[in-house]
């Protein structure tokens, strides 16, 4: 919740945000958990920001980009 409150502050200032989930070792077998986490973040922040780039996997990282409304 601390990171989400900081994210709200950045969005209110007009900044874009990139959320990154890094997978290590056995976590690579359960990448859907990271997908669910990023979707939950987008759902929480949807009042003040819109999803600019849906969660996408790039090697060991999954990223979500959000911009202010």
N, C-alpha and C positions, 0 to 999 in steps of 0.2 A: 504494500500500500504506500510505502514511503516513495518508491520510484514513480508510482502513478501520480502522487501529489506533485512531485517535481515536474513530471511530464505536463500536468495541467498548467503549471506556472509557465513553462516554456511555450506552450501553445497559446496561452493568453498574451504572451509577448509577441506573438506572430511568427514563431519559429516552426520549422518542420521537425518531425521526430523520426528516428529510425530505431526500431526495436530489433535486437538481434538475440537469437538463442543459439548458443554454441553447443554442439553435441560431441561427446567424448566417449570413446570405447563402446561399451554395450548400449549406450544411449542411441547409437545409430540404428539399432534394430527397432526402436520405439519412437520414431520421429513424429508419429501422430500426436504424442503428448505435447510436443512443442507447438504443433499446429493448433491444438486446443487452447494452449496458453495464450498464444498470440491473438486468437479469435476472441478470447475473453477480454484481453486488454482493449481490443478494438471496440468491443461491446460497451465496456465501461466508459471509454472516452468518446463515444459516438455523439454525445450531446454538444461537445465543443470542437471536435475534429472529424475529418472525413478520411477514409482510407484512400491513399493515393496509389499504393502498390500493395496488392494482396500478398499474404505470406508466401514466400518463394524460397525453395532450397537451392543453395549454391555451395556444393561440396558439403562441409561439415556445419555450415551456418544456415539458419532460416531467418529471413528478415521481413519486416513489415514497415512500411513508410506511411506516416500520417501527416496531414497538413491541416492548418486551421480552417474552419468553415468560412 
